[in-house]
Amino acid sequence: MALVQEKYSNPAIGSEMLLSKFIKIGKDHFQIAPRNDSDPIALIKESIRFFSLDLPAEIKEIFISYNEAPLFWIFESSLLTQIEEFMKFNFKGIAYTELHKQMKENYSRWATTKLKSEREYYSTTTINFIERDVNKHNFFKMILKGIIFTYQSTYYSPTKALEMFTETFDLINTLRINEHTKAEIKYILKLYTGFLHLKENDYVSANAAFKDAIEIKSQGCTAKIYAALSEINLDNEDLATYHLREVFEYDVQRLSIALKTNNAGMFNYFFRNAFIYNVFYDKDFAKAHDSIQLILNEHRPLEGDLLEKCKENLEKIKKKKLDEYYDEEITKTFAFTEKIIPVYSRSRSTLLLAAYPEFRKKLNSIVEGIVSKVKEKFYAEVKESLASYDVVIKDNLSAEKHLLEELESFKVKSKEMLSEAIKNLQANYDSEAKILEEKIEQLPNMDRYNPRISLANNMTYNTVIAFIVFFIGGMSSYSNRVVDNASEFNSIFAQVLISGSKWGAISFLLGVLISIAMAGVIVMERFDVKSKLQRKLNYLRIEKEHTIADIKETSQHKEKIMVENMNVSIQLHKKRAEEMKGQRAAAEKEQMAAANQKIENTTADLIKIFAQS
């Protein structure tokens, strides 16, 4: 583009010797030279390759050159896709769609053409389409307009461009876009703001803009490169060195990730498009050639043929014919290294040499993987050989465990059965005891053993008998006399009463004595019955205790016999298991020694390669 000539028509570097030294650094370390012009089509093709890669967010950045910055918005980037999806959702309508299409097509033609007349025409057409869009929230048109105000000479206006970028930045903060996309847009806006200040040779403002970009995206290497350039122009070489060192380390990190993931396409792209190369495409960096040389020397090993050694070691590994030990990961790693190492083995690029530790790890991972598989094979044979021991040991341990479980179960059941037997026995005895206690309690209430009832009954009988005796005694005293007159009858009646009363009283008194005697007999009989019942109750309690003791003794005896028998069986299984463990240990020691010898014989040469790499 004409922009390159515009910037470097009057070189800022006065010393041709200094510039020559700077160019030599690029050639020595990266085999590159400054370029005076670029091919937009080639840049677009490279961008397509880049955005087709599935990259982690921390390494997914394409370099946006100051001179080629307008081209970024015609790249088929994921950012542009997200922006267009946002606009389709928010700015609907056929009119807008057609307007956006025309705006984008004319902008693309302006950004890619090298003819001055065409650039003027397409820039004007793009501006016309932008101004026809009345949507105030269309930040995309504002970005394109700001770029044209920055890079098209006929529209060049730093004030308007800065206004566009600032308004867009503020607008982005108010829109509902996911935070990652929002951060990417803000990062790029700060880059364009910095480019605008660079164009005006306002290095202080440019530096501030690039630092803002780094604040937004800490790993942003485009911002770091131009922040370094600004610091150089402000004579802050130490800060520039800090930024450039981070850029170089970022490039090494990207190569390392490609190596770790066995991605040859990613590796080739990162090597071909390293950020650090862009430093040598800008002559202003020549001022810091000593610092740049220092950074590169820090990362460049003294030996320059390290990658050649990697290639040789790779060939040595292949010659060992150990394909049977390759798993999927080893096969992938082998395929990757065969693609990469032979291609770059003769390269003296400092970037590749700085990534040498990862190359070494890659080769070592192959060696370690093969050694691991060799060990796995021979150790598996040992394990298989020892399997018969393991079966016997397992069976005996299982039997021992089963017997222990049975023993514990038997003890629990034995206790439960004993408890149940005692419980039933106690229930039976308690039932009988309760019956006896109830009989004892009911004795006073039984008519047969109640002296009061007996006395009352006897007195009733005594009264009846006394009356009968009274009647009989009275009648018998005058049974042989004849009454002649009424007065004699009264005398006889009186005599009968007196005689009957005498015998009745005697009979009654005798009856009372007999009744009292019988009541006493009943009391004695009740006491005797109660004593017998009490003795029976006491005997029942003693019998219960003896019976419980007998049951416990019988249960303990049975349990003891069972436990002894089971313990004998347990000890037999345990002893057998220990014997087999001893035999297994001896066999394992012998077989492992043989296996280790086989492993050593198979992998000795590989280990040497590992040590030499």
C-alpha positions as CSV (number, residue, x, y, z in Angstrom):
1,M,0.0,0.0,0.0
2,A,1.0,3.6,-0.5
3,L,1.0,4.0,3.3
4,V,4.4,2.3,3.6
5,Q,6.0,4.9,1.3
6,E,4.1,7.6,3.1
7,K,5.6,6.6,6.5
8,Y,9.1,5.9,5.3
9,S,9.6,8.4,2.5
10,N,12.0,10.2,4.8
11,P,13.7,7.6,6.9
12,A,13.9,8.5,10.6
13,I,17.1,6.5,11.0
14,G,20.0,8.6,9.8
15,S,22.7,6.1,10.2
16,E,22.8,3.5,7.3
17,M,25.3,1.5,9.4
18,L,22.8,1.3,12.3
19,L,20.1,0.2,9.9
20,S,22.3,-2.3,8.2
21,K,23.2,-3.8,11.6
22,F,19.5,-4.0,12.5
23,I,18.7,-5.8,9.2
24,K,21.5,-8.2,9.9
25,I,20.0,-9.1,13.2
26,G,16.8,-10.1,11.5
27,K,18.7,-12.2,8.9
28,D,20.9,-13.9,11.5
29,H,18.2,-14.8,13.9
30,F,15.2,-15.3,11.7
31,Q,16.4,-15.3,8.1
32,I,14.1,-12.4,7.2
33,A,14.7,-8.9,5.7
34,P,12.6,-5.7,5.7
35,R,9.9,-5.5,3.1
36,N,8.9,-2.4,1.3
37,D,5.4,-3.5,0.3
38,S,2.9,-6.2,1.1
39,D,0.4,-8.2,-0.9
40,P,-3.2,-7.7,0.5
41,I,-4.3,-10.9,-1.1
42,A,-1.5,-12.9,0.6
43,L,-2.4,-11.3,3.9
44,I,-6.1,-12.3,3.5
45,K,-5.1,-15.8,2.7
46,E,-2.9,-16.0,5.8
47,S,-5.8,-14.6,7.8
48,I,-8.0,-17.4,6.5
49,R,-5.5,-20.0,7.6
50,F,-5.2,-18.3,11.0
51,F,-8.9,-18.1,11.7
52,S,-9.4,-21.7,10.6
53,L,-7.3,-22.8,13.5
54,D,-9.0,-23.9,16.7
55,L,-6.9,-21.9,19.2
56,P,-7.2,-21.1,22.9
57,A,-8.3,-17.5,23.6
58,E,-4.9,-16.6,25.1
59,I,-3.0,-17.2,21.8
60,K,-5.7,-16.3,19.3
61,E,-4.4,-13.0,18.0
62,I,-3.5,-12.0,14.5
63,F,-1.0,-9.2,14.0
64,I,-2.6,-5.9,12.9
65,S,0.1,-3.9,11.1
66,Y,0.0,-0.2,11.3
67,N,0.3,0.0,7.5
68,E,-2.2,-2.7,6.8
69,A,-4.6,-2.0,9.6
70,P,-7.6,-1.4,7.3
71,L,-7.4,-5.0,6.0
72,F,-8.4,-6.4,9.4
73,W,-12.1,-5.7,8.8
74,I,-12.2,-7.7,5.6
75,F,-10.7,-10.8,7.2
76,E,-13.2,-13.6,7.9
77,S,-12.5,-13.4,11.6
78,S,-14.7,-14.8,14.3
79,L,-14.9,-11.3,15.7
80,L,-16.4,-10.0,12.5
81,T,-18.8,-12.9,12.4
82,Q,-20.0,-12.1,16.0
83,I,-20.4,-8.4,15.1
84,E,-22.5,-9.2,12.0
85,E,-24.7,-11.6,14.0
86,F,-25.2,-8.8,16.5
87,M,-26.2,-6.4,13.8
88,K,-28.5,-8.9,12.1
89,F,-30.3,-9.4,15.3
90,N,-30.6,-5.7,16.2
91,F,-30.7,-3.9,12.9
92,K,-33.4,-5.8,10.9
93,G,-34.7,-5.0,7.4
94,I,-33.9,-5.5,3.8
95,A,-32.8,-1.9,3.4
96,Y,-30.2,-2.2,6.2
97,T,-28.9,-5.5,4.9
98,E,-28.3,-4.1,1.4
99,L,-26.8,-1.0,2.8
100,H,-24.4,-3.0,5.0
101,K,-23.5,-5.2,2.1
102,Q,-22.6,-2.2,-0.2
103,M,-20.7,-0.5,2.6
104,K,-18.6,-3.6,3.3
105,E,-18.0,-4.4,-0.4
106,N,-16.8,-0.8,-1.2
107,Y,-14.7,-0.7,2.0
108,S,-13.0,-4.1,1.0
109,R,-12.2,-2.7,-2.5
110,W,-10.8,0.5,-1.0
111,A,-8.6,-1.5,1.5
112,T,-7.2,-3.8,-1.2
113,T,-6.6,-1.6,-4.2
114,K,-3.3,0.1,-4.8
115,L,-4.5,2.5,-7.4
116,K,-4.9,6.1,-6.1
117,S,-8.0,6.8,-8.2
118,E,-9.8,3.7,-7.1
119,R,-8.9,4.3,-3.5
120,E,-10.5,7.8,-3.8
121,Y,-13.6,6.4,-5.5
122,Y,-14.2,3.5,-3.1
123,S,-13.5,5.6,0.0
124,T,-16.0,8.2,-1.2
125,T,-18.6,5.5,-2.0
126,T,-18.1,3.9,1.4
127,I,-18.5,7.2,3.2
128,N,-21.7,7.8,1.2
129,F,-23.2,4.5,2.2
130,I,-22.1,5.0,5.9
131,E,-23.8,8.4,6.0
132,R,-27.0,6.9,4.5
133,D,-27.2,4.6,7.5
134,V,-29.1,6.6,10.2
135,N,-28.8,3.9,12.9
136,K,-26.9,5.6,15.7
137,H,-26.0,2.3,17.3
138,N,-24.2,0.9,14.3
139,F,-20.7,0.9,15.7
140,F,-19.3,-1.0,12.7
141,K,-19.9,1.9,10.3
142,M,-18.3,4.2,12.8
143,I,-15.1,2.0,12.9
144,L,-14.9,2.0,9.1
145,K,-15.4,5.7,8.9
146,G,-12.7,6.3,11.5
147,I,-10.3,4.1,9.6
148,I,-11.0,6.0,6.3
149,F,-10.4,9.3,8.1
150,T,-7.1,7.9,9.3
151,Y,-5.8,6.1,6.2
152,Q,-7.3,7.9,3.2
153,S,-5.4,11.0,2.3
154,T,-8.5,12.8,0.7
155,Y,-10.5,12.3,3.9
156,Y,-7.6,12.4,6.4
157,S,-8.8,14.1,9.6
158,P,-7.1,13.1,12.9
159,T,-9.8,15.0,14.8
160,K,-12.7,13.2,13.2
161,A,-11.0,9.9,13.3
162,L,-10.3,10.2,17.0
163,E,-13.9,11.3,17.6
164,M,-15.2,8.2,15.7
165,F,-13.0,5.8,17.7
166,T,-13.8,7.5,21.0
167,E,-17.6,7.5,20.4
168,T,-17.4,3.9,19.3
169,F,-15.5,2.9,22.4
170,D,-18.1,4.6,24.6
171,L,-21.0,3.1,22.6
172,I,-19.6,-0.4,22.9
173,N,-19.8,-0.1,26.7
174,T,-23.5,0.4,26.5
175,L,-24.4,-2.4,24.1
176,R,-25.5,-5.9,25.1
177,I,-22.6,-7.9,23.6
178,N,-20.8,-10.7,25.4
179,E,-17.8,-9.5,27.4
180,H,-15.1,-11.3,25.3
181,T,-16.4,-9.8,22.1
182,K,-16.7,-6.4,23.7
183,A,-13.1,-6.6,25.0
184,E,-11.8,-7.6,21.5
185,I,-13.5,-4.6,19.9
186,K,-12.3,-2.2,22.5
187,Y,-8.7,-3.6,22.2
188,I,-8.8,-3.0,18.4
189,L,-10.2,0.5,18.8
190,K,-7.3,1.4,21.1
191,L,-4.9,0.0,18.5
192,Y,-6.4,2.2,15.8
193,T,-6.3,5.2,18.2
194,G,-2.6,4.5,18.7
195,F,-2.0,4.2,15.0
196,L,-3.7,7.6,14.5
197,H,-1.3,9.1,17.0
198,L,1.7,7.4,15.4
199,K,0.6,8.9,12.1
200,E,0.8,12.3,13.8
201,N,4.1,11.5,15.4
202,D,2.4,12.0,18.8
203,Y,4.3,9.2,20.5
204,V,3.1,10.1,24.0
205,S,-0.6,9.7,23.1
206,A,0.2,6.7,21.0
207,N,2.0,5.0,23.9
208,A,-1.0,5.8,26.2
209,A,-3.4,4.2,23.7
210,F,-1.3,1.1,23.3
211,K,-1.0,0.7,27.1
212,D,-4.8,1.0,27.3
213,A,-5.0,-1.8,24.8
214,I,-2.7,-3.9,26.9
215,E,-4.8,-3.2,29.9
216,I,-7.8,-4.5,28.0
217,K,-6.0,-7.6,26.6
218,S,-2.9,-8.4,28.7
219,Q,-1.5,-10.8,26.1
220,G,-2.1,-8.4,23.2
221,C,1.1,-8.6,21.2
222,T,0.2,-6.1,18.5
223,A,-0.3,-3.5,21.3
224,K,3.0,-4.5,22.9
225,I,5.0,-4.2,19.7
226,Y,3.7,-0.7,19.0
227,A,3.9,0.3,22.7
228,A,7.6,-0.7,22.4
229,L,7.9,1.4,19.2
230,S,6.4,4.4,21.0
231,E,8.8,3.9,24.0
232,I,11.8,3.8,21.6
233,N,10.7,7.0,20.0
234,L,10.3,8.5,23.5
235,D,13.9,7.2,24.4
236,N,12.5,4.7,27.0
237,E,14.4,1.7,25.7
238,D,14.2,-0.3,28.9
239,L,10.4,-0.3,28.7
240,A,10.6,-1.1,25.0
241,T,12.8,-4.1,25.8
242,Y,10.3,-5.3,28.4
243,H,7.5,-5.3,25.8
244,L,9.6,-7.0,23.1
245,R,10.8,-9.7,25.4
246,E,7.2,-10.5,26.2
247,V,6.4,-10.6,22.5
248,F,9.2,-13.1,21.8
249,E,8.2,-15.3,24.7
250,Y,4.6,-15.2,23.5
251,D,5.8,-16.5,20.1
252,V,7.7,-19.3,21.9
253,Q,4.6,-20.1,23.9
254,R,2.5,-20.4,20.8
255,L,5.0,-22.8,19.2
256,S,5.1,-24.8,22.5
257,I,1.3,-25.2,22.5
258,A,1.4,-26.4,18.9
259,L,4.1,-28.9,19.8
260,K,2.2,-30.1,22.8
261,T,-1.0,-30.6,20.8
262,N,0.8,-32.3,17.8
263,N,-0.7,-29.7,15.5
264,A,1.6,-29.3,12.5
265,G,-0.7,-26.7,10.8
266,M,-0.7,-24.6,13.9
267,F,3.0,-24.9,14.3
268,N,3.8,-23.9,10.7
269,Y,1.5,-20.9,10.9
270,F,2.9,-19.7,14.2
271,F,6.5,-20.1,12.9
272,R,5.7,-18.4,9.6
273,N,3.8,-15.5,11.2
274,A,5.6,-14.9,14.5
275,F,4.9,-11.5,16.0
276,I,8.6,-10.8,16.6
277,Y,9.2,-10.8,12.8
278,N,7.2,-7.6,12.5
279,V,9.7,-5.7,14.6
280,F,12.2,-6.1,11.7
281,Y,9.7,-4.8,9.2
282,D,9.7,-1.4,10.9
283,K,13.0,0.6,10.6
284,D,12.3,2.7,13.7
285,F,13.1,-0.4,15.8
286,A,16.7,-0.1,14.6
287,K,17.3,2.4,17.4
288,A,17.0,-0.4,19.9
289,H,19.0,-3.0,17.9
290,D,21.3,-3.6,20.9
291,S,18.4,-4.4,23.2
292,I,16.8,-6.6,20.6
293,Q,20.1,-8.4,20.1
294,L,20.3,-9.0,23.8
295,I,16.7,-10.4,24.0
296,L,17.4,-12.8,21.2
297,N,20.8,-13.9,22.5
298,E,19.2,-14.7,25.9
299,H,16.9,-17.2,24.2
300,R,19.4,-18.6,21.6
301,P,21.4,-21.7,22.8
302,L,25.1,-21.8,22.1
303,E,24.7,-25.0,20.1
304,G,23.1,-24.3,16.7
305,D,22.6,-27.8,15.6
306,L,20.1,-28.9,18.3
307,L,17.3,-29.5,15.9
308,E,19.6,-31.5,13.7
309,K,20.3,-33.7,16.7
310,C,16.6,-34.1,17.3
311,K,16.3,-35.3,13.7
312,E,19.1,-37.7,14.1
313,N,17.6,-39.1,17.4
314,L,14.3,-39.4,15.7
315,E,15.9,-41.5,13.0
316,K,17.6,-43.6,15.6
317,I,14.3,-44.3,17.3
318,K,12.7,-45.3,14.0
319,K,15.5,-47.8,13.3
320,K,14.8,-49.7,16.5
321,K,11.7,-51.2,14.9
322,L,9.7,-51.0,18.1
323,D,6.4,-50.4,16.3
324,E,4.6,-53.0,18.5
325,Y,5.0,-50.7,21.4
326,Y,3.4,-47.7,19.8
327,D,0.0,-46.7,21.1
328,E,-2.2,-44.1,19.5
329,E,-0.6,-41.1,21.3
330,I,2.9,-42.3,20.4
331,T,1.8,-42.8,16.8
332,K,0.4,-39.3,16.7
333,T,3.5,-37.8,18.2
334,F,5.7,-39.7,15.8
335,A,3.7,-38.6,12.8
336,F,3.9,-35.0,14.1
337,T,7.6,-35.0,14.7
338,E,8.3,-36.6,11.3
339,K,6.4,-33.7,9.7
340,I,8.1,-30.9,11.7
341,I,11.6,-31.9,12.7
342,P,12.9,-32.9,9.3
343,V,11.5,-29.6,7.8
344,Y,13.1,-27.4,10.4
345,S,16.1,-29.4,11.4
346,R,18.5,-27.2,9.5
347,S,16.9,-24.0,10.5
348,R,19.0,-21.6,12.6
349,S,16.0,-19.5,13.6
350,T,16.3,-18.2,17.2
351,L,12.6,-18.7,17.6
352,L,12.9,-22.4,16.8
353,L,16.0,-22.8,18.9
354,A,14.2,-21.1,21.8
355,A,11.5,-23.7,21.5
356,Y,14.1,-26.5,21.5
357,P,13.2,-27.6,25.1
358,E,9.7,-28.4,23.7
359,F,11.2,-30.3,20.8
360,R,13.3,-32.3,23.3
361,K,10.2,-33.0,25.4
362,K,8.4,-34.2,22.3
363,L,11.2,-36.7,21.5
364,N,11.5,-37.7,25.1
365,S,7.8,-38.3,25.3
366,I,8.2,-40.8,22.5
367,V,11.0,-42.5,24.3
368,E,9.2,-42.5,27.6
369,G,6.0,-43.7,25.9
370,I,7.9,-46.7,24.3
371,V,9.7,-47.5,27.5
372,S,6.5,-47.4,29.4
373,K,4.9,-49.8,26.9
374,V,7.8,-52.1,27.1
375,K,7.6,-52.2,30.8
376,E,3.9,-52.6,30.6
377,K,4.3,-55.7,28.3
378,F,6.9,-57.5,30.4
379,Y,5.3,-56.6,33.7
380,A,2.0,-57.8,32.4
381,E,3.7,-61.2,31.6
382,V,4.9,-61.3,35.2
383,K,1.5,-60.5,36.5
384,E,-0.1,-63.1,34.3
385,S,2.4,-65.7,35.6
386,L,1.7,-64.8,39.2
387,A,-2.1,-65.0,38.6
388,S,-2.3,-68.6,39.8
389,Y,-0.8,-67.6,43.2
390,D,-3.2,-64.7,43.4
391,V,-6.2,-67.0,42.8
392,V,-5.1,-69.3,45.7
393,I,-4.4,-66.4,47.9
394,K,-7.6,-64.7,47.1
395,D,-9.6,-67.9,47.6
396,N,-8.0,-68.5,51.1
397,L,-8.4,-64.9,52.1
398,S,-12.0,-64.9,50.9
399,A,-12.6,-68.2,52.8
400,E,-11.0,-66.6,55.9
401,K,-13.1,-63.5,55.6
402,H,-16.3,-65.6,55.0
403,L,-15.5,-67.7,58.1
404,L,-14.9,-64.6,60.2
405,E,-18.1,-63.2,59.1
406,E,-19.9,-66.5,59.8
407,L,-18.2,-66.6,63.3
408,E,-19.4,-63.1,64.0
409,S,-22.8,-63.9,62.7
410,F,-23.0,-67.1,64.8
411,K,-22.0,-65.2,68.0
412,V,-24.7,-62.6,67.3
413,K,-27.3,-65.3,66.6
414,S,-26.2,-67.3,69.6
415,K,-26.7,-64.3,71.8
416,E,-30.0,-63.6,70.3
417,M,-31.2,-67.2,70.7
418,L,-30.0,-67.2,74.4
419,S,-31.7,-64.0,75.0
420,E,-34.9,-65.3,73.4
421,A,-34.8,-68.5,75.4
422,I,-34.2,-66.7,78.7
423,K,-37.0,-64.3,77.7
424,N,-39.4,-67.1,77.1
425,L,-38.4,-68.9,80.3
426,Q,-38.8,-65.8,82.3
427,A,-42.2,-65.3,80.7
428,N,-43.4,-68.8,81.7
429,Y,-42.1,-68.5,85.2
430,D,-43.4,-65.0,85.6
431,S,-46.8,-66.3,84.5
432,E,-46.8,-69.1,87.0
433,A,-45.5,-66.8,89.8
434,K,-48.2,-64.3,88.9
435,I,-50.9,-67.0,89.3
436,L,-49.5,-68.0,92.8
437,E,-49.3,-64.4,93.9
438,E,-52.9,-63.8,92.8
439,K,-53.9,-66.9,94.8
440,I,-52.1,-65.6,97.9
441,E,-53.8,-62.2,97.4
442,Q,-57.2,-63.9,97.0
443,L,-57.0,-66.1,100.1
444,P,-58.6,-63.6,102.4
445,N,-61.4,-63.1,99.9
446,M,-62.3,-66.8,99.7
447,D,-65.3,-67.9,101.8
448,R,-63.5,-71.1,102.8
449,Y,-60.6,-69.3,104.4
450,N,-62.5,-66.3,105.8
451,P,-63.0,-66.6,109.6
452,R,-65.7,-63.9,109.7
453,I,-67.8,-65.6,107.1
454,S,-67.3,-69.0,108.9
455,L,-68.2,-67.5,112.2
456,A,-71.3,-65.8,110.8
457,N,-72.4,-69.0,109.2
458,N,-71.7,-71.1,112.3
459,M,-73.6,-68.5,114.5
460,T,-76.5,-68.8,112.2
461,Y,-76.5,-72.5,112.4
462,N,-75.9,-72.2,116.2
463,T,-78.9,-70.0,116.6
464,V,-81.1,-72.3,114.7
465,I,-79.9,-75.3,116.7
466,A,-80.3,-73.4,120.0
467,F,-83.9,-72.7,119.1
468,I,-84.5,-76.3,118.2
469,V,-82.9,-77.4,121.5
470,F,-85.0,-74.7,123.3
471,F,-88.1,-76.2,121.8
472,I,-87.2,-79.8,122.3
473,G,-85.9,-79.2,125.8
474,G,-89.0,-77.3,126.8
475,M,-91.4,-79.8,125.4
476,S,-89.5,-82.8,126.8
477,S,-89.7,-81.4,130.4
478,Y,-93.4,-81.6,130.4
479,S,-94.2,-84.2,127.9
480,N,-95.6,-86.7,130.5
481,R,-98.1,-84.4,132.3
482,V,-101.8,-83.9,131.7
483,V,-103.4,-80.4,132.1
484,D,-106.7,-80.4,134.0
485,N,-107.5,-76.7,134.1
486,A,-106.4,-73.4,132.7
487,S,-104.4,-72.2,135.7
488,E,-102.3,-75.4,135.6
489,F,-101.7,-74.7,131.9
490,N,-100.1,-71.4,132.6
491,S,-97.8,-73.1,135.1
492,I,-96.9,-75.7,132.7
493,F,-96.2,-73.2,130.0
494,A,-93.9,-71.2,132.3
495,Q,-92.0,-74.4,133.2
496,V,-91.6,-75.2,129.5
497,L,-90.2,-71.8,128.8
498,I,-87.7,-72.0,131.6
499,S,-86.6,-75.5,130.8
500,G,-86.3,-74.7,127.0
501,S,-84.4,-71.5,127.7
502,K,-82.0,-73.4,129.9
503,W,-81.2,-76.0,127.3
504,G,-81.3,-73.5,124.5
505,A,-78.8,-71.3,126.3
506,I,-76.5,-74.2,127.0
507,S,-76.8,-75.2,123.3
508,F,-76.1,-71.6,122.1
509,L,-73.1,-71.2,124.4
510,L,-71.7,-74.5,123.2
511,G,-72.4,-73.4,119.6
512,V,-70.6,-70.1,120.2
513,L,-67.5,-71.9,121.5
514,I,-67.6,-74.4,118.6
515,S,-68.0,-71.5,116.1
516,I,-65.0,-69.6,117.6
517,A,-63.0,-72.8,117.5
518,M,-63.9,-73.4,113.9
519,A,-63.0,-69.8,113.0
520,G,-59.6,-70.3,114.6
521,V,-59.2,-73.5,112.6
522,I,-60.0,-71.7,109.4
523,V,-57.4,-69.0,110.3
524,M,-54.8,-71.7,110.8
525,E,-55.8,-73.5,107.6
526,R,-55.5,-70.2,105.6
527,F,-52.1,-69.5,107.1
528,D,-51.0,-73.0,106.2
529,V,-52.2,-72.6,102.6
530,K,-50.6,-69.2,102.3
531,S,-47.3,-70.7,103.6
532,K,-47.4,-73.5,101.1
533,L,-48.1,-71.1,98.2
534,Q,-45.3,-68.8,99.3
535,R,-42.9,-71.7,99.5
536,K,-44.0,-72.8,96.1
537,L,-43.4,-69.2,94.8
538,N,-39.9,-69.1,96.3
539,Y,-39.1,-72.5,94.9
540,L,-40.3,-71.3,91.5
541,R,-38.0,-68.3,91.6
542,I,-35.0,-70.5,92.6
543,E,-35.9,-73.0,89.9
544,K,-36.0,-70.1,87.3
545,E,-32.5,-68.9,88.2
546,H,-31.2,-72.5,88.0
547,T,-32.8,-73.1,84.7
548,I,-31.5,-69.8,83.3
549,A,-28.0,-70.7,84.5
550,D,-28.3,-74.1,82.8
551,I,-29.4,-72.5,79.6
552,K,-26.5,-70.0,79.6
553,E,-24.0,-72.8,80.4
554,T,-25.3,-74.9,77.6
555,S,-25.3,-72.0,75.2
556,Q,-21.7,-71.0,76.1
557,H,-20.6,-74.6,75.7
558,K,-22.1,-74.9,72.3
559,E,-20.6,-71.5,71.3
560,K,-17.2,-72.4,72.6
561,I,-17.1,-75.6,70.6
562,M,-18.3,-73.8,67.4
563,V,-15.8,-70.9,67.8
564,E,-13.0,-73.4,68.4
565,N,-13.9,-75.3,65.2
566,M,-14.2,-72.2,63.1
567,N,-11.0,-70.7,64.5
568,V,-9.2,-73.8,63.5
569,S,-10.5,-73.4,59.9
570,I,-9.7,-69.7,59.9
571,Q,-6.2,-70.4,60.9
572,L,-5.8,-73.0,58.3
573,H,-6.9,-70.6,55.5
574,K,-4.8,-67.8,57.0
575,K,-1.7,-70.1,57.1
576,R,-2.3,-71.2,53.5
577,A,-2.6,-67.6,52.3
578,E,0.6,-66.6,54.1
579,E,2.4,-69.6,52.6
580,M,1.2,-68.7,49.1
581,K,2.2,-65.0,49.7
582,G,5.7,-66.1,50.5
583,Q,5.9,-68.3,47.5
584,R,4.4,-65.5,45.3
585,A,6.9,-63.0,46.6
586,A,9.8,-65.3,45.8
587,A,8.5,-66.0,42.4
588,E,7.7,-62.3,41.8
589,K,11.3,-61.3,42.8
590,E,12.8,-63.8,40.4
591,Q,10.4,-63.0,37.5
592,M,10.7,-59.2,38.0
593,A,14.5,-59.5,37.9
594,A,14.1,-61.4,34.6
595,A,11.6,-58.9,33.3
596,N,13.7,-55.9,34.2
597,Q,16.6,-57.5,32.4
598,K,14.5,-57.9,29.3
599,I,13.3,-54.3,29.6
600,E,16.9,-53.1,29.9
601,N,17.9,-55.1,26.9
602,T,15.0,-53.7,24.9
603,T,15.2,-50.1,26.0
604,A,19.0,-49.5,26.6
605,D,19.6,-47.8,23.3
606,L,16.4,-45.7,23.7
607,I,17.6,-44.5,27.1
608,K,20.9,-43.5,25.6
609,I,19.0,-41.5,23.0
610,F,17.0,-39.9,25.8
611,A,20.2,-39.0,27.6
612,Q,21.9,-37.5,24.6
613,S,18.9,-35.4,23.4
